[in-house]
Amino acid sequence: MDILSRLCISALTASLLLFGCGGGGGGGGGAGIPLVGTPTGQSGTGGQSDAGQSNGGQTAGNTSGSGTQGGTGGTSGGTAPVPATVALANKLGKPSRVLVGLGATSIDDMKSQDIHPDIVERYLVGVGPGSWPTWNSPDGAYVTFTAQAAQAYGAVPMFTLYQMTANGEGNLSGISDATFMGEYWGQVRLMYQRIAELDKPALVNVEPDFWGFAASQAPGRDLTKMAAAVSGQPECSTLPDTVAGLGQCFVQMGRKVAPKALIGFPPAFWNGTPVEVAAMMRAAGANQADFIVAQTSDRDAGCREAASPPPECQNGSAPFYWDASNRTSPNFHDNQKQYSDYRAALGNGLPILWWQTPMGVPSDTPGGTDQHYRDNRVDYMLTNTQEYGDMHTIGMVFSAGGSHQTSISTDGGQFARLSAQYLARGGAALK
């Protein structure tokens, strides 16, 4: 995502409008999010009920009950383990099915098509002047207003924290600078404080792209050997001043400040196999989080196929359009296996949440036009959803990963139709 898009409100003063930016992980561009929620100084309306949230990392396989061992090798009186995906759905107050969410889309646009997502996602970008805490008054109220708007619409709020690009995408010079990181951590804490005030669950997606850039710049791709300012934060005083400690601090600070925040890390497979990337991310505490953030792509396939693609689509290697029959690469089963392998290597049995999934419409003709590019992720994932449920998926969040991508406003009603059909079928069971 280009920095101008990420910091799309930097020209504004402490705005009296509720405003946001959207964009893409995985090296993408930015898309503006329409106005959402209530004006500065007004409180939104709550609505989402809380099913309870435990403090600490996600656990899978715990048993309850006081059964005794039987003489023939069986057990009696025990309770079957609750799958991690079901436990997370319970914490979110949502049904035990694969959840469906939307980002980079106003709730008014969702209402206009009678779309009722389980999750509504928003970006938090920048550090310092013009960054997300300044978008509303008091500081950080953007989290409050957008969360309340999502909850009032029956959705769980999700925040994608994307502050590390403040000095430029891939520029990590600030992570060991005490001044920059003092402000950075102050904003992370503010996010958690605003979530804590809601007293309801919220999902947090921690710094897409950053982990890939950090691994590519760390000595030997070892995050424990790359310096970062961490221990100056009171919640993280015992952690090492490294990128590994930085990741651990996200979890530790979240547990202490906002026990109902549910935290996920997005791996970047730029620097190794799923098993190798899992080892890097374990060092950063990703296995102690609540879920794994997964991606297919951050752009419509057709945008990258176009004869003259916009700048946000001028990367990647063809072919871009996935084989829905899963016979040739790239395809959906290959992508699923990549994350299944990562999940197994990471450990702790964390659920998977697919994020920023492109919204184009299937076509046999490569390319397309601005905001009407072809793609088949929505079609495949909402008609083959049980495949994802079977691989421990808790949910799928769809959104345009850039300003030129297809959205629910330009997809001819595809998402509204397929998501309604998915729900009418009863949804995909969680495993």
Long-range contacts (C-beta under 8 A, 24 or more apart in sequence): 1-25, 1-27, 1-28, 1-29, 1-30, 1-162, 1-165, 1-169, 1-312, 1-401, 1-402, 2-29, 2-30, 2-169, 2-311, 2-312, 3-165, 3-168, 3-169, 4-30, 5-29, 5-30, 5-31, 5-32, 5-312, 5-402, 5-403, 6-30, 6-123, 6-125, 6-126, 6-162, 6-165, 7-125, 7-126, 7-130, 7-131, 7-166, 8-32, 9-130, 9-134, 9-135, 10-126, 10-129, 10-130, 11-130, 12-130, 12-134, 12-135, 13-134, 14-134, 14-135, 14-136, 14-137, 15-40, 15-134, 15-135, 15-136, 16-40, 16-41, 16-137, 18-135, 18-136, 18-142, 18-145, 18-146, 19-135, 19-142, 20-122, 20-123, 20-132, 20-135, 20-142, 20-146, 21-123, 21-125, 22-103, 22-104, 22-122, 22-123, 22-399, 22-400, 23-104, 23-123, 23-125, 23-162, 23-401, 23-402, 24-208, 24-298, 24-299, 24-312, 24-356, 24-401, 24-402, 25-160, 25-162, 25-208, 25-209, 25-266, 25-295, 25-298, 25-355, 25-356, 25-401, 26-208, 26-209, 26-268, 26-295, 26-297, 26-298, 26-356, 26-401, 27-169, 27-209, 27-298, 27-315, 28-298, 28-299, 28-312, 28-356, 28-401, 28-402, 29-310, 29-311, 29-312, 29-313, 29-401, 29-402, 29-403, 29-404, 30-312, 30-402, 30-403, 31-104, 31-400, 31-401, 31-402, 31-403, 31-405, 31-407, 32-403, 33-104, 33-105, 33-106, 33-122, 33-123, 34-105, 34-106, 34-108, 34-109, 35-106, 36-106, 36-107, 36-108, 36-122, 36-145, 36-146, 36-149, 37-107, 37-145, 37-146, 37-148, 37-149, 38-145, 38-148, 38-149, 40-136, 40-137, 40-141, 41-137, 42-145, 43-144, 43-148, 44-144, 44-145, 44-147, 44-148, 44-149, 44-151, 44-152, 45-148, 45-152, 46-148, 46-151, 46-152, 46-200, 47-151, 47-152, 47-153, 47-154, 48-93, 48-150, 48-151, 48-152, 48-154, 48-155, 48-156, 48-200, 49-93, 50-93, 50-199, 50-200, 50-201, 50-260, 51-90, 51-91, 51-92, 51-93, 51-94, 51-201, 52-90, 52-91, 53-91, 53-201, 53-259, 53-260, 53-262, 54-91, 54-259, 55-255, 55-259, 56-255, 57-251, 57-287, 57-288, 57-289, 57-290, 57-348, 58-84, 58-87, 58-88, 58-289, 58-290, 58-291, 58-348, 58-349, 58-350, 58-351, 59-84, 59-87, 59-348, 60-84, 60-87, 60-348, 60-349, 60-350, 61-349, 83-392, 83-430, 83-431, 84-349, 84-350, 84-351, 84-392, 85-351, 85-389, 85-392, 85-393, 85-394, 85-430, 85-431, 86-430, 88-262, 88-290, 88-291, 88-351, 88-394, 89-394, 89-430, 91-201, 91-262, 92-118, 92-156, 92-201, 92-203, 92-262, 93-156, 93-201, 94-118, 94-156, 95-427, 96-429, 96-430, 97-389, 97-426, 97-427, 97-428, 97-429, 97-430, 98-385, 98-386, 98-388, 98-389, 98-393, 98-394, 98-395, 98-396, 98-427, 98-428, 98-429, 98-430, 99-156, 99-394, 99-395, 99-396, 100-382, 100-395, 100-396, 100-397, 100-398, 100-419, 100-422, 100-423, 101-155, 101-156, 101-158, 101-395, 101-396, 101-397, 101-398, 102-397, 102-398, 102-399, 102-408, 102-415, 103-158, 103-160, 103-355, 103-356, 103-397, 103-398, 103-399, 104-399, 104-400, 104-401, 104-407, 105-399, 105-400, 105-407, 105-408, 105-409, 107-149, 107-150, 107-153, 109-408, 109-409, 110-153, 110-408, 111-153, 113-408, 113-413, 113-415, 113-416, 114-416, 114-420, 115-408, 115-415, 115-416, 115-419, 115-420, 116-153, 116-154, 116-155, 117-155, 117-419, 118-155, 118-156, 118-395, 119-150, 119-155, 119-156, 119-157, 119-158, 119-203, 119-395, 119-397, 120-146, 120-149, 120-150, 120-153, 120-155, 120-156, 120-157, 120-158, 121-157, 121-158, 121-159, 121-160, 121-203, 121-205, 121-355, 121-397, 121-399, 122-146, 122-157, 122-158, 122-159, 122-160, 123-159, 123-160, 123-162, 124-159, 124-160, 124-161, 124-162, 124-163, 124-187, 124-191, 125-162, 125-163, 125-165, 125-166, 126-163, 126-166, 127-163, 127-166, 127-174, 127-180, 127-183, 127-184, 127-187, 128-166, 128-183, 131-163, 131-166, 131-187, 132-187, 133-187, 133-190, 139-190, 140-187, 140-190, 140-191, 140-193, 140-194, 141-194, 143-191, 143-194, 143-195, 144-194, 144-197, 144-198, 147-194, 147-195, 147-198, 147-200, 147-202, 148-198, 151-198, 151-200, 156-201, 156-202, 156-203, 157-198, 157-202, 157-203, 158-202, 158-203, 158-204, 158-205, 158-397, 159-191, 159-195, 159-202, 159-203, 159-204, 159-205, 160-205, 160-208, 160-355, 160-356, 161-188, 161-191, 161-204, 161-205, 161-206, 161-207, 162-207, 162-208, 162-209, 163-187, 163-188, 163-207, 164-207, 164-209, 164-210, 164-213, 165-209, 169-209, 169-213, 170-209, 170-213, 172-210, 172-213, 172-214, 172-217, 175-214, 175-226, 175-227, 175-228, 175-229, 175-243, 175-246, 176-227, 176-228, 176-229, 176-241, 177-229, 178-229, 178-232, 180-229, 181-228, 181-229, 181-230, 181-232, 182-229, 182-232, 185-229, 185-232, 185-233, 185-249, 185-253, 188-250, 188-253, 189-233, 189-235, 189-253, 189-257, 192-253, 192-254, 192-257, 192-258, 192-261, 193-257, 193-258, 195-258, 195-260, 195-261, 196-257, 196-258, 196-259, 196-260, 196-261, 198-260, 199-260, 200-260, 201-260, 201-261, 201-262, 202-258, 202-260, 202-261, 202-262, 203-261, 203-262, 203-264, 203-291, 203-353, 204-254, 204-261, 204-262, 204-263, 204-264, 205-264, 205-266, 205-293, 205-355, 206-247, 206-250, 206-263, 206-264, 206-265, 206-266, 206-289, 206-293, 207-250, 207-266, 208-266, 208-268, 208-293, 208-355, 208-356, 209-268, 211-247, 211-265, 211-266, 211-267, 211-268, 211-280, 211-281, 211-284, 212-267, 212-268, 212-269, 212-270, 212-271, 213-268, 214-243, 215-268, 215-270, 215-271, 215-272, 215-277, 215-280, 216-270, 216-271, 218-243, 221-271, 221-272, 221-276, 221-280, 222-280, 222-283, 223-247, 223-280, 223-283, 223-284, 224-283, 243-284, 244-283, 244-284, 244-285, 246-284, 247-281, 247-283, 247-284, 247-285, 247-286, 248-284, 248-285, 248-288, 250-285, 251-285, 251-288, 251-289, 252-285, 262-290, 262-291, 263-289, 263-290, 263-291, 264-289, 264-290, 264-291, 264-292, 264-293, 264-353, 265-289, 265-292, 265-293, 266-292, 266-293, 266-294, 266-295, 266-355, 267-292, 267-293, 267-342, 269-338, 269-342, 273-341, 274-338, 274-339, 274-341, 274-342, 274-345, 275-341, 275-342, 275-345, 277-342, 278-342, 278-345, 278-346, 278-347, 279-345, 281-346, 282-346, 282-347, 286-346, 287-346, 287-347, 287-348, 287-350, 288-348, 289-350, 290-350, 290-351, 291-350, 291-351, 291-352, 291-353, 291-394, 292-339, 292-342, 292-343, 292-346, 292-350, 292-351, 292-352, 292-353, 293-353, 293-355, 294-339, 294-352, 294-353, 294-354, 294-355, 295-354, 295-355, 295-356, 295-357, 296-322, 296-332, 296-335, 296-354, 296-357, 296-358, 296-377, 296-381, 297-358, 297-377, 297-401, 298-356, 298-358, 298-401, 298-402, 299-358, 299-401, 299-402, 299-405, 300-358, 300-359, 300-360, 300-368, 300-373, 300-374, 300-375, 300-405, 300-406, 301-358, 301-360, 301-373, 301-374, 301-375, 301-376, 302-360, 302-363, 302-366, 302-367, 302-368, 302-373, 302-374, 302-375, 303-360, 303-368, 303-373, 303-402, 303-404, 303-405, 305-366, 305-367, 305-368, 305-373, 305-374, 306-367, 306-368, 306-373, 307-367, 310-370, 310-402, 310-404, 312-402, 312-403, 312-404, 313-402, 313-404, 321-366, 321-374, 321-375, 321-376, 322-376, 322-377, 322-380, 324-362, 324-376, 324-379, 324-380, 332-380, 332-381, 332-384, 332-387, 336-387, 336-388, 336-391, 339-391, 340-391, 343-391, 343-392, 349-392, 350-392, 351-392, 351-393, 351-394, 352-388, 352-391, 352-392, 352-393, 352-394, 353-393, 353-394, 353-395, 353-396, 353-397, 354-381, 354-388, 354-393, 354-395, 354-396, 354-397, 355-397, 356-397, 356-398, 356-399, 356-401, 357-381, 357-396, 357-397, 357-398, 357-399, 358-398, 358-400, 358-401, 358-405, 358-406, 359-398, 359-399, 359-400, 359-405, 359-406, 359-407, 359-408, 359-411, 359-414, 359-415, 360-405, 360-406, 360-411, 361-406, 361-411, 361-412, 361-414, 368-406, 370-404, 371-404, 371-405, 371-406, 371-407, 371-410, 372-406, 372-410, 373-404, 373-405, 373-406, 375-406, 378-411, 378-414, 378-415, 378-418, 379-414, 379-418, 382-415, 382-418, 382-419, 382-421, 382-422, 383-418, 383-421, 383-422, 385-422, 385-427, 385-428, 386-428, 386-429, 388-428, 389-428, 389-429, 389-430, 389-431, 390-431, 391-431, 392-430, 392-431, 393-430, 394-430
